[in-house]
Amino acid sequence: MPSLEAGSSAVDVYTSSDENQDHFIVRDGIAYAGTHLIIDLWGASHLDDIPRMEKAFLEAVKVCGATLLHIHMHHFTPNGGISGVAVLAESHISVHTWPERDYAAFDVFMCGDARPELAIPVLQRAFHPKRVEVSENLRGRMEDV
């Protein structure tokens, strides 16, 4: 079974050649559908810039090894906040921004061999936050595999 590095531990990944083609991940004896990162950017800039947001989404999709299906962004007035989503074959990346508070809330959920943690430095470069908070949830978790 192939292995890839995610953080400090190796991750065993089912591939399409395996008999189990649901692309669940197995790490440390736990099988799960995918990793869901909740990423909060505080003191961030350019949170009303749709072209910058789209570029950051495209770069994140690429570096994470995901497959883009569709991107949709919406600009709110009068504050210029953005709500957007990139629908991926592996799940999604979404954002809601509050430029008046220099705050952005990102969700990055990916299954299979995509590496959602690689989106964090992309978002940091694009939006220059003073503080980043990340929480991780293993979705579809099945113990004792």
ZAVEX-520284 format. One record per atom (N, C-alpha, C, O, CB): residue number from 0; residue in one letter; x, y, z. Coordinates in pm, whole numbers. Glycine has a CB too. Layout:
<marpas>
MARPA    k  r      c1      c2      c3
MARPA  NUM  A       X       Y       Z
...
</marpas>
This chain:
<marpas>
MARPA    k  r      c1      c2      c3
MARPA    0  M      85    -118       0
MARPA    0  M       0       0       0
MARPA    0  M      89     123       0
MARPA    0  M     184     129      79
MARPA    0  M     -96       0     122
MARPA    1  P      63     225     -86
MARPA    1  P     146     344     -90
MARPA    1  P     138     423      40
MARPA    1  P      40     413     114
MARPA    1  P     107     432    -207
MARPA    2  S     241     500      66
MARPA    2  S     245     582     186
MARPA    2  S     287     722     147
MARPA    2  S     366     740      55
MARPA    2  S     341     523     291
MARPA    3  L     234     823     216
MARPA    3  L     277     960     195
MARPA    3  L     289    1026     329
MARPA    3  L     223     986     424
MARPA    3  L     180    1036     102
MARPA    4  E     372    1129     338
MARPA    4  E     394    1197     465
MARPA    4  E     289    1304     486
MARPA    4  E     261    1382     395
MARPA    4  E     535    1258     470
MARPA    5  A     231    1309     604
MARPA    5  A     138    1414     643
MARPA    5  A     176    1453     784
MARPA    5  A     149    1379     879
MARPA    5  A     -14    1368     633
MARPA    6  G     237    1567     797
MARPA    6  G     285    1605     928
MARPA    6  G     399    1514     968
MARPA    6  G     492    1492     890
MARPA    6  G     172    1601    1032
MARPA    7  S     394    1461    1089
MARPA    7  S     504    1380    1137
MARPA    7  S     479    1230    1124
MARPA    7  S     568    1151    1155
MARPA    7  S     531    1413    1279
MARPA    8  S     362    1189    1079
MARPA    8  S     336    1046    1070
MARPA    8  S     305    1005     928
MARPA    8  S     249    1083     850
MARPA    8  S     220    1006    1163
MARPA    9  A     341     882     895
MARPA    9  A     312     831     761
MARPA    9  A     164     802     749
MARPA    9  A      98     766     846
MARPA    9  A     395     704     732
MARPA   10  V     112     817     628
MARPA   10  V     -29     792     601
MARPA   10  V     -37     685     494
MARPA   10  V      22     698     387
MARPA   10  V    -102     922     556
MARPA   11  D    -110     577     523
MARPA   11  D    -134     475     422
MARPA   11  D    -262     510     351
MARPA   11  D    -363     540     414
MARPA   11  D    -141     332     486
MARPA   12  V    -259     506     219
MARPA   12  V    -371     553     140
MARPA   12  V    -418     442      47
MARPA   12  V    -337     379     -20
MARPA   12  V    -334     679      61
MARPA   13  Y    -550     418      43
MARPA   13  Y    -606     328     -57
MARPA   13  Y    -600     399    -191
MARPA   13  Y    -624     519    -199
MARPA   13  Y    -753     287     -21
MARPA   14  T    -567     327    -295
MARPA   14  T    -567     384    -429
MARPA   14  T    -672     314    -513
MARPA   14  T    -733     216    -468
MARPA   14  T    -427     372    -495
MARPA   15  S    -693     363    -635
MARPA   15  S    -796     305    -720
MARPA   15  S    -764     161    -760
MARPA   15  S    -852      89    -807
MARPA   15  S    -815     390    -845
MARPA   16  S    -639     119    -743
MARPA   16  S    -604     -19    -777
MARPA   16  S    -637    -115    -664
MARPA   16  S    -635    -236    -684
MARPA   16  S    -457     -30    -812
MARPA   17  D    -669     -64    -544
MARPA   17  D    -706    -149    -432
MARPA   17  D    -848    -202    -450
MARPA   17  D    -929    -143    -522
MARPA   17  D    -694     -72    -299
MARPA   18  E    -876    -315    -384
MARPA   18  E   -1012    -368    -394
MARPA   18  E   -1113    -275    -329
MARPA   18  E   -1229    -271    -370
MARPA   18  E   -1020    -507    -329
MARPA   19  N   -1071    -199    -228
MARPA   19  N   -1157    -101    -162
MARPA   19  N   -1133      34    -228
MARPA   19  N   -1030      97    -204
MARPA   19  N   -1127     -94      -7
MARPA   20  Q   -1226      81    -311
MARPA   20  Q   -1206     202    -389
MARPA   20  Q   -1277     323    -331
MARPA   20  Q   -1309     417    -404
MARPA   20  Q   -1253     179    -529
MARPA   21  D   -1303     323    -200
MARPA   21  D   -1371     439    -141
MARPA   21  D   -1273     549    -103
MARPA   21  D   -1316     656     -58
MARPA   21  D   -1449     396     -19
MARPA   22  H   -1145     527    -120
MARPA   22  H   -1040     626     -95
MARPA   22  H   -1031     668      51
MARPA   22  H    -982     776      81
MARPA   22  H   -1062     748    -180
MARPA   23  F   -1078     583     142
MARPA   23  F   -1057     609     285
MARPA   23  F    -907     606     312
MARPA   23  F    -832     537     242
MARPA   23  F   -1133     505     374
MARPA   24  I    -865     679     412
MARPA   24  I    -725     688     452
MARPA   24  I    -709     601     576
MARPA   24  I    -801     593     657
MARPA   24  I    -681     837     480
MARPA   25  V    -594     537     592
MARPA   25  V    -564     463     714
MARPA   25  V    -437     522     774
MARPA   25  V    -332     522     710
MARPA   25  V    -549     309     686
MARPA   26  R    -448     572     900
MARPA   26  R    -332     627     970
MARPA   26  R    -340     584    1115
MARPA   26  R    -444     598    1180
MARPA   26  R    -327     783     957
MARPA   27  D    -230     532    1165
MARPA   27  D    -222     490    1306
MARPA   27  D    -338     396    1344
MARPA   27  D    -393     407    1453
MARPA   27  D    -223     614    1397
MARPA   28  G    -374     304    1255
MARPA   28  G    -478     207    1283
MARPA   28  G    -619     259    1274
MARPA   28  G    -713     189    1312
MARPA   28  G    -456     152    1417
MARPA   29  I    -637     381    1225
MARPA   29  I    -770     441    1214
MARPA   29  I    -798     469    1066
MARPA   29  I    -718     532     998
MARPA   29  I    -781     572    1298
MARPA   30  A    -913     421    1018
MARPA   30  A    -956     452     881
MARPA   30  A   -1054     568     890
MARPA   30  A   -1137     575     981
MARPA   30  A   -1022     326     811
MARPA   31  Y   -1043     659     794
MARPA   31  Y   -1134     774     791
MARPA   31  Y   -1149     825     649
MARPA   31  Y   -1063     803     563
MARPA   31  Y   -1083     886     884
MARPA   32  A   -1260     895     626
MARPA   32  A   -1292     942     491
MARPA   32  A   -1197    1053     446
MARPA   32  A   -1152    1053     332
MARPA   32  A   -1435     992     486
MARPA   33  G   -1167    1145     535
MARPA   33  G   -1080    1255     496
MARPA   33  G   -1053    1348     613
MARPA   33  G   -1111    1335     721
MARPA   33  G   -1141    1333     382
MARPA   34  T    -964    1442     587
MARPA   34  T    -923    1540     688
MARPA   34  T    -995    1671     661
MARPA   34  T    -992    1723     549
MARPA   34  T    -770    1560     688
MARPA   35  H   -1060    1724     764
MARPA   35  H   -1132    1851     754
MARPA   35  H   -1058    1951     842
MARPA   35  H   -1057    1938     965
MARPA   35  H   -1283    1837     797
MARPA   36  L    -997    2050     780
MARPA   36  L    -927    2156     852
MARPA   36  L   -1016    2279     861
MARPA   36  L   -1075    2321     762
MARPA   36  L    -793    2191     783
MARPA   37  I   -1025    2335     980
MARPA   37  I   -1092    2462    1003
MARPA   37  I    -978    2562    1025
MARPA   37  I    -901    2548    1120
MARPA   37  I   -1194    2458    1127
MARPA   38  I    -967    2660     937
MARPA   38  I    -855    2754     940
MARPA   38  I    -909    2895     957
MARPA   38  I    -982    2945     872
MARPA   38  I    -770    2743     810
MARPA   39  D    -872    2958    1067
MARPA   39  D    -911    3096    1094
MARPA   39  D    -790    3185    1075
MARPA   39  D    -685    3162    1134
MARPA   39  D    -968    3111    1238
MARPA   40  L    -806    3288     992
MARPA   40  L    -701    3388     971
MARPA   40  L    -744    3517    1039
MARPA   40  L    -850    3571    1008
MARPA   40  L    -673    3411     819
MARPA   41  W    -662    3567    1130
MARPA   41  W    -687    3690    1203
MARPA   41  W    -583    3793    1162
MARPA   41  W    -467    3759    1140
MARPA   41  W    -685    3667    1357
MARPA   42  G    -625    3921    1151
MARPA   42  G    -532    4025    1111
MARPA   42  G    -488    4010     967
MARPA   42  G    -377    4047     930
MARPA   42  G    -411    4026    1201
MARPA   43  A    -577    3954     884
MARPA   43  A    -546    3926     744
MARPA   43  A    -580    4045     655
MARPA   43  A    -656    4134     695
MARPA   43  A    -622    3800     697
MARPA   44  S    -523    4046     535
MARPA   44  S    -549    4155     440
MARPA   44  S    -600    4098     307
MARPA   44  S    -595    3977     285
MARPA   44  S    -421    4238     416
MARPA   45  H    -649    4185     222
MARPA   45  H    -697    4149      87
MARPA   45  H    -818    4056      91
MARPA   45  H    -838    3977      -2
MARPA   45  H    -586    4084       8
MARPA   46  L    -897    4064     196
MARPA   46  L   -1010    3972     212
MARPA   46  L   -1133    4011     131
MARPA   46  L   -1236    3944     138
MARPA   46  L   -1047    3963     356
MARPA   47  D   -1123    4120      55
MARPA   47  D   -1232    4162     -35
MARPA   47  D   -1193    4148    -181
MARPA   47  D   -1263    4197    -269
MARPA   47  D   -1271    4306      -5
MARPA   48  D   -1081    4081    -208
MARPA   48  D   -1022    4072    -341
MARPA   48  D   -1054    3935    -402
MARPA   48  D    -984    3837    -377
MARPA   48  D    -868    4095    -336
MARPA   49  I   -1160    3930    -484
MARPA   49  I   -1202    3802    -543
MARPA   49  I   -1095    3741    -634
MARPA   49  I   -1070    3621    -622
MARPA   49  I   -1331    3822    -622
MARPA   50  P   -1029    3817    -723
MARPA   50  P    -925    3754    -804
MARPA   50  P    -813    3692    -719
MARPA   50  P    -762    3585    -753
MARPA   50  P    -865    3856    -899
MARPA   51  R    -774    3757    -609
MARPA   51  R    -672    3702    -520
MARPA   51  R    -723    3575    -453
MARPA   51  R    -650    3477    -440
MARPA   51  R    -631    3807    -412
MARPA   52  M    -850    3576    -411
MARPA   52  M    -909    3458    -347
MARPA   52  M    -913    3341    -445
MARPA   52  M    -876    3229    -410
MARPA   52  M   -1051    3490    -295
MARPA   53  E    -958    3366    -568
MARPA   53  E    -963    3260    -668
MARPA   53  E    -824    3204    -696
MARPA   53  E    -807    3082    -708
MARPA   53  E   -1025    3311    -798
MARPA   54  K    -725    3292    -706
MARPA   54  K    -586    3248    -729
MARPA   54  K    -538    3162    -613
MARPA   54  K    -473    3060    -634
MARPA   54  K    -492    3370    -749
MARPA   55  A    -568    3203    -488
MARPA   55  A    -528    3125    -371
MARPA   55  A    -596    2988    -372
MARPA   55  A    -532    2887    -342
MARPA   55  A    -562    3201    -241
MARPA   56  F    -724    2983    -407
MARPA   56  F    -794    2855    -415
MARPA   56  F    -729    2764    -520
MARPA   56  F    -705    2646    -494
MARPA   56  F    -943    2877    -449
MARPA   57  L    -700    2820    -638
MARPA   57  L    -640    2740    -746
MARPA   57  L    -504    2686    -705
MARPA   57  L    -472    2571    -731
MARPA   57  L    -626    2824    -873
MARPA   58  E    -422    2770    -639
MARPA   58  E    -291    2724    -594
MARPA   58  E    -306    2617    -486
MARPA   58  E    -234    2517    -487
MARPA   58  E    -208    2842    -541
MARPA   59  A    -399    2636    -393
MARPA   59  A    -420    2537    -287
MARPA   59  A    -463    2403    -346
MARPA   59  A    -412    2298    -305
MARPA   59  A    -525    2587    -187
MARPA   60  V    -555    2407    -439
MARPA   60  V    -601    2283    -504
MARPA   60  V    -482    2210    -565
MARPA   60  V    -467    2089    -550
MARPA   60  V    -709    2313    -612
MARPA   61  K    -397    2285    -635
MARPA   61  K    -282    2225    -703
MARPA   61  K    -183    2166    -604
MARPA   61  K    -145    2049    -617
MARPA   61  K    -212    2330    -790
MARPA   62  V    -140    2245    -504
MARPA   62  V     -37    2194    -412
MARPA   62  V     -88    2081    -324
MARPA   62  V     -10    1997    -280
MARPA   62  V      15    2307    -325
MARPA   63  C    -217    2079    -298
MARPA   63  C    -275    1971    -216
MARPA   63  C    -294    1843    -295
MARPA   63  C    -321    1738    -236
MARPA   63  C    -408    2016    -158
MARPA   64  G    -280    1849    -427
MARPA   64  G    -299    1731    -510
MARPA   64  G    -444    1696    -530
MARPA   64  G    -478    1579    -547
MARPA   64  G    -228    1615    -451
MARPA   65  A    -530    1797    -528
MARPA   65  A    -674    1775    -544
MARPA   65  A    -717    1800    -688
MARPA   65  A    -638    1843    -772
MARPA   65  A    -753    1866    -448
MARPA   66  T    -845    1771    -716
MARPA   66  T    -902    1785    -850
MARPA   66  T   -1016    1885    -846
MARPA   66  T   -1119    1859    -783
MARPA   66  T    -950    1648    -904
MARPA   67  L    -999    1999    -912
MARPA   67  L   -1100    2104    -913
MARPA   67  L   -1215    2067   -1005
MARPA   67  L   -1194    2027   -1120
MARPA   67  L   -1039    2238    -955
MARPA   68  L   -1338    2081    -954
MARPA   68  L   -1457    2063   -1036
MARPA   68  L   -1522    2197   -1068
MARPA   68  L   -1569    2218   -1180
MARPA   68  L   -1558    1972    -964
MARPA   69  H   -1525    2291    -969
MARPA   69  H   -1593    2418    -989
MARPA   69  H   -1555    2516    -879
MARPA   69  H   -1537    2477    -764
MARPA   69  H   -1746    2399    -994
MARPA   70  I   -1542    2644    -914
MARPA   70  I   -1523    2750    -814
MARPA   70  I   -1637    2850    -830
MARPA   70  I   -1673    2887    -942
MARPA   70  I   -1384    2821    -830
MARPA   71  H   -1693    2893    -717
MARPA   71  H   -1793    3000    -720
MARPA   71  H   -1761    3096    -605
MARPA   71  H   -1741    3054    -491
MARPA   71  H   -1939    2944    -707
MARPA   72  M   -1758    3226    -637
MARPA   72  M   -1734    3329    -537
MARPA   72  M   -1848    3430    -541
MARPA   72  M   -1902    3460    -648
MARPA   72  M   -1597    3400    -560
MARPA   73  H   -1884    3482    -424
MARPA   73  H   -1986    3586    -414
MARPA   73  H   -1929    3702    -333
MARPA   73  H   -1869    3681    -228
MARPA   73  H   -2117    3532    -349
MARPA   74  H   -1948    3823    -384
MARPA   74  H   -1901    3946    -318
MARPA   74  H   -2019    4014    -251
MARPA   74  H   -2120    4041    -316
MARPA   74  H   -1831    4042    -421
MARPA   75  F   -2008    4042    -122
MARPA   75  F   -2114    4110     -50
MARPA   75  F   -2088    4260     -48
MARPA   75  F   -1974    4305     -49
MARPA   75  F   -2126    4056      93
MARPA   76  T   -2197    4337     -45
MARPA   76  T   -2184    4481     -28
MARPA   76  T   -2262    4519      97
MARPA   76  T   -2360    4451     129
MARPA   76  T   -2236    4559    -155
MARPA   77  P   -2226    4621     168
MARPA   77  P   -2125    4720     134
MARPA   77  P   -1985    4686     185
MARPA   77  P   -1889    4753     146
MARPA   77  P   -2165    4853     188
MARPA   78  N   -1969    4584     272
MARPA   78  N   -1838    4562     334
MARPA   78  N   -1738    4490     245
MARPA   78  N   -1619    4490     276
MARPA   78  N   -1854    4483     460
MARPA   79  G   -1782    4428     134
MARPA   79  G   -1691    4363      41
MARPA   79  G   -1651    4223      79
MARPA   79  G   -1561    4165      17
MARPA   79  G   -1570    4444      27
MARPA   80  G   -1717    4165     180
MARPA   80  G   -1684    4028     219
MARPA   80  G   -1708    3930     106
MARPA   80  G   -1783    3956      12
MARPA   80  G   -1766    3988     339
MARPA   81  I   -1641    3817     116
MARPA   81  I   -1649    3712      14
MARPA   81  I   -1697    3583      80
MARPA   81  I   -1652    3547     188
MARPA   81  I   -1512    3690     -56
MARPA   82  S   -1789    3514      13
MARPA   82  S   -1820    3375      44
MARPA   82  S   -1791    3298     -84
MARPA   82  S   -1833    3337    -192
MARPA   82  S   -1971    3355      92
MARPA   83  G   -1719    3190     -69
MARPA   83  G   -1682    3114    -189
MARPA   83  G   -1657    2969    -159
MARPA   83  G   -1634    2929     -45
MARPA   83  G   -1562    3174    -253
MARPA   84  V   -1661    2891    -265
MARPA   84  V   -1636    2748    -253
MARPA   84  V   -1567    2696    -379
MARPA   84  V   -1597    2737    -491
MARPA   84  V   -1768    2672    -229
MARPA   85  A   -1473    2606    -356
MARPA   85  A   -1416    2527    -464
MARPA   85  A   -1466    2384    -440
MARPA   85  A   -1432    2322    -340
MARPA   85  A   -1255    2535    -468
MARPA   86  V   -1545    2335    -532
MARPA   86  V   -1594    2197    -523
MARPA   86  V   -1486    2109    -585
MARPA   86  V   -1443    2131    -698
MARPA   86  V   -1734    2179    -596
MARPA   87  L   -1444    2008    -510
MARPA   87  L   -1335    1921    -552
MARPA   87  L   -1385    1777    -566
MARPA   87  L   -1482    1738    -501
MARPA   87  L   -1218    1928    -453
MARPA   88  A   -1320    1701    -648
MARPA   88  A   -1350    1557    -653
MARPA   88  A   -1325    1497    -515
MARPA   88  A   -1391    1401    -475
MARPA   88  A   -1263    1485    -761
MARPA   89  E   -1229    1554    -441
MARPA   89  E   -1192    1507    -308
MARPA   89  E   -1273    1572    -196
MARPA   89  E   -1256    1532     -80
MARPA   89  E   -1047    1531    -285
MARPA   90  S   -1358    1667    -223
MARPA   90  S   -1450    1734    -132
MARPA   90  S   -1457    1883    -161
MARPA   90  S   -1514    1922    -263
MARPA   90  S   -1409    1711      14
MARPA   91  H   -1400    1972     -72
MARPA   91  H   -1418    2116     -97
MARPA   91  H   -1319    2202     -19
MARPA   91  H   -1255    2158      76
MARPA   91  H   -1559    2157     -61
MARPA   92  I   -1308    2326     -65
MARPA   92  I   -1246    2436       9
MARPA   92  I   -1352    2545      12
MARPA   92  I   -1411    2576     -92
MARPA   92  I   -1107    2485     -56
MARPA   93  S   -1377    2604     128
MARPA   93  S   -1474    2715     135
MARPA   93  S   -1416    2828     218
MARPA   93  S   -1323    2809     296
MARPA   93  S   -1609    2668     194
MARPA   94  V   -1475    2948     198
MARPA   94  V   -1430    3066     271
MARPA   94  V   -1547    3160     297
MARPA   94  V   -1641    3169     217
MARPA   94  V   -1320    3139     193
MARPA   95  H   -1539    3229     408
MARPA   95  H   -1626    3342     440
MARPA   95  H   -1535    3448     501
MARPA   95  H   -1460    3418     595
MARPA   95  H   -1747    3302     540
MARPA   96  T   -1540    3571     448
MARPA   96  T   -1450    3675     499
MARPA   96  T   -1527    3792     556
MARPA   96  T   -1639    3823     514
MARPA   96  T   -1358    3723     389
MARPA   97  W   -1466    3856     653
MARPA   97  W   -1514    3979     715
MARPA   97  W   -1400    4080     705
MARPA   97  W   -1324    4097     801
MARPA   97  W   -1559    3956     865
MARPA   98  P   -1386    4148     590
MARPA   98  P   -1273    4240     573
MARPA   98  P   -1273    4354     676
MARPA   98  P   -1167    4404     713
MARPA   98  P   -1275    4299     434
MARPA   99  E   -1391    4393     722
MARPA   99  E   -1399    4500     821
MARPA   99  E   -1341    4458     956
MARPA   99  E   -1313    4542    1042
MARPA   99  E   -1544    4544     839
MARPA  100  R   -1323    4326     974
MARPA  100  R   -1263    4274    1098
MARPA  100  R   -1130    4203    1071
MARPA  100  R   -1070    4145    1162
MARPA  100  R   -1360    4177    1167
MARPA  101  D   -1083    4208     944
MARPA  101  D    -957    4143     906
MARPA  101  D    -957    3994     942
MARPA  101  D    -856    3939     986
MARPA  101  D    -837    4212     974
MARPA  102  Y   -1074    3930     921
MARPA  102  Y   -1091    3790     960
MARPA  102  Y   -1144    3708     843
MARPA  102  Y   -1231    3753     767
MARPA  102  Y   -1186    3779    1080
MARPA  103  A   -1091    3586     829
MARPA  103  A   -1140    3492     728
MARPA  103  A   -1152    3354     789
MARPA  103  A   -1066    3310     865
MARPA  103  A   -1045    3489     604
MARPA  104  A   -1262    3284     755
MARPA  104  A   -1289    3148     800
MARPA  104  A   -1283    3055     679
MARPA  104  A   -1366    3064     589
MARPA  104  A   -1428    3138     873
MARPA  105  F   -1186    2965     678
MARPA  105  F   -1169    2868     569
MARPA  105  F   -1200    2728     620
MARPA  105  F   -1167    2694     734
MARPA  105  F   -1026    2874     511
MARPA  106  D   -1262    2647     536
MARPA  106  D   -1277    2503     557
MARPA  106  D   -1203    2436     443
MARPA  106  D   -1222    2471     326
MARPA  106  D   -1431    2459     563
MARPA  107  V   -1119    2341     475
MARPA  107  V   -1050    2262     373
MARPA  107  V   -1074    2116     409
MARPA  107  V   -1018    2065     507
MARPA  107  V    -894    2297     365
MARPA  108  F   -1157    2048     330
MARPA  108  F   -1190    1908     354
MARPA  108  F   -1151    1829     231
MARPA  108  F   -1197    1857     120
MARPA  108  F   -1343    1889     387
MARPA  109  M   -1063    1729     251
MARPA  109  M   -1017    1648     140
MARPA  109  M   -1005    1503     183
MARPA  109  M    -965    1473     295
MARPA  109  M    -883    1700      86
MARPA  110  C   -1039    1413      91
MARPA  110  C   -1026    1271     115
MARPA  110  C    -920    1213      22
MARPA  110  C    -857    1286     -55
MARPA  110  C   -1161    1198      96
MARPA  111  G    -901    1083      31
MARPA  111  G    -804    1017     -55
MARPA  111  G    -662    1061     -26
MARPA  111  G    -628    1088      90
MARPA  111  G    -836    1043    -200
MARPA  112  D    -579    1069    -129
MARPA  112  D    -439    1102    -106
MARPA  112  D    -410    1252    -118
MARPA  112  D    -293    1291    -121
MARPA  112  D    -354    1028    -203
MARPA  113  A    -513    1337    -123
MARPA  113  A    -492    1482    -121
MARPA  113  A    -436    1521      16
MARPA  113  A    -460    1451     115
MARPA  113  A    -625    1559    -152
MARPA  114  R    -362    1631      21
MARPA  114  R    -295    1675     144
MARPA  114  R    -343    1814     184
MARPA  114  R    -278    1913     150
MARPA  114  R    -142    1674     127
MARPA  115  P    -456    1823     254
MARPA  115  P    -516    1954     285
MARPA  115  P    -426    2045     368
MARPA  115  P    -439    2168     358
MARPA  115  P    -643    1933     358
MARPA  116  E    -337    1990     448
MARPA  116  E    -249    2074     529
MARPA  116  E    -159    2164     446
MARPA  116  E    -110    2266     495
MARPA  116  E    -164    1986     618
MARPA  117  L    -137    2129     320
MARPA  117  L     -54    2210     232
MARPA  117  L    -123    2339     187
MARPA  117  L     -59    2428     131
MARPA  117  L     -13    2130     110
MARPA  118  A    -253    2350     213
MARPA  118  A    -326    2475     181
MARPA  118  A    -290    2586     279
MARPA  118  A    -302    2704     244
MARPA  118  A    -477    2451     184
MARPA  119  I    -247    2553     399
MARPA  119  I    -223    2655     502
MARPA  119  I    -117    2757     458
MARPA  119  I    -144    2877     465
MARPA  119  I    -179    2589     632
MARPA  120  P       2    2715     413
MARPA  120  P     100    2816     371
MARPA  120  P      54    2897     249
MARPA  120  P      92    3013     234
MARPA  120  P     232    2749     339
MARPA  121  V     -26    2837     163
MARPA  121  V     -80    2910      47
MARPA  121  V    -167    3026      96
MARPA  121  V    -155    3139      48
MARPA  121  V    -162    2815     -45
MARPA  122  L    -255    2997     191
MARPA  122  L    -344    3100     245
MARPA  122  L    -266    3206     322
MARPA  122  L    -300    3324     317
MARPA  122  L    -450    3037     337
MARPA  123  Q    -162    3165     392
MARPA  123  Q     -78    3261     464
MARPA  123  Q      -9    3357     367
MARPA  123  Q      -5    3478     392
MARPA  123  Q      26    3189     548
MARPA  124  R      46    3305     258
MARPA  124  R     112    3392     159
MARPA  124  R      14    3487      92
MARPA  124  R      48    3602      64
MARPA  124  R     182    3307      52
MARPA  125  A    -107    3440      67
MARPA  125  A    -205    3521      -6
MARPA  125  A    -265    3633      80
MARPA  125  A    -295    3741      29
MARPA  125  A    -316    3433     -59
MARPA  126  F    -283    3607     211
MARPA  126  F    -361    3700     294
MARPA  126  F    -286    3757     415
MARPA  126  F    -342    3836     490
MARPA  126  F    -485    3630     343
MARPA  127  H    -161    3719     433
MARPA  127  H     -71    3779     534
MARPA  127  H    -133    3795     672
MARPA  127  H    -129    3905     728
MARPA  127  H     -25    3914     486
MARPA  128  P    -191    3688     729
MARPA  128  P    -252    3702     861
MARPA  128  P    -147    3722     970
MARPA  128  P     -33    3676     958
MARPA  128  P    -336    3578     893
MARPA  129  K    -187    3791    1075
MARPA  129  K    -101    3805    1193
MARPA  129  K    -111    3681    1281
MARPA  129  K     -17    3647    1352
MARPA  129  K    -140    3932    1274
MARPA  130  R    -226    3613    1276
MARPA  130  R    -247    3493    1356
MARPA  130  R    -327    3390    1275
MARPA  130  R    -420    3426    1203
MARPA  130  R    -321    3527    1488
MARPA  131  V    -290    3265    1288
MARPA  131  V    -359    3154    1221
MARPA  131  V    -397    3050    1327
MARPA  131  V    -313    3010    1407
MARPA  131  V    -269    3090    1107
MARPA  132  E    -522    3009    1326
MARPA  132  E    -568    2902    1414
MARPA  132  E    -621    2789    1326
MARPA  132  E    -702    2811    1237
MARPA  132  E    -679    2953    1514
MARPA  133  V    -574    2667    1353
MARPA  133  V    -613    2551    1273
MARPA  133  V    -662    2441    1366
MARPA  133  V    -597    2408    1465
MARPA  133  V    -494    2500    1186
MARPA  134  S    -777    2384    1332
MARPA  134  S    -822    2263    1401
MARPA  134  S    -846    2155    1296
MARPA  134  S    -882    2184    1182
MARPA  134  S    -952    2291    1485
MARPA  135  E    -825    2031    1336
MARPA  135  E    -837    1917    1244
MARPA  135  E    -942    1820    1295
MARPA  135  E    -950    1790    1414
MARPA  135  E    -701    1846    1229
MARPA  136  N   -1024    1773    1201
MARPA  136  N   -1124    1672    1233
MARPA  136  N   -1112    1561    1129
MARPA  136  N   -1113    1587    1008
MARPA  136  N   -1270    1734    1234
MARPA  137  L   -1100    1437    1176
MARPA  137  L   -1097    1324    1086
MARPA  137  L   -1239    1280    1062
MARPA  137  L   -1303    1225    1152
MARPA  137  L   -1010    1207    1141
MARPA  138  R   -1290    1303     942
MARPA  138  R   -1430    1275     909
MARPA  138  R   -1446    1128     874
MARPA  138  R   -1357    1067     814
MARPA  138  R   -1479    1365     791
MARPA  139  G   -1560    1071     911
MARPA  139  G   -1590     931     878
MARPA  139  G   -1498     833     949
MARPA  139  G   -1465     728     894
MARPA  139  G   -1581     910     729
MARPA  140  R   -1458     867    1068
MARPA  140  R   -1359     791    1144
MARPA  140  R   -1411     653    1183
MARPA  140  R   -1521     639    1236
MARPA  140  R   -1320     868    1269
MARPA  141  M   -1329     551    1155
MARPA  141  M   -1360     412    1190
MARPA  141  M   -1240     357    1265
MARPA  141  M   -1131     347    1208
MARPA  141  M   -1394     325    1062
MARPA  142  E   -1258     320    1391
MARPA  142  E   -1145     270    1469
MARPA  142  E   -1129     119    1450
MARPA  142  E   -1218      51    1399
MARPA  142  E   -1165     302    1617
MARPA  143  D   -1014      70    1493
MARPA  143  D    -984     -74    1491
MARPA  143  D    -992    -135    1352
MARPA  143  D   -1068    -229    1330
MARPA  143  D   -1079    -149    1583
MARPA  144  V    -914     -82    1258
MARPA  144  V    -908    -141    1124
MARPA  144  V    -790    -232    1110
MARPA  144  V    -769    -290    1004
MARPA  144  V    -902     -33    1018
</marpas>
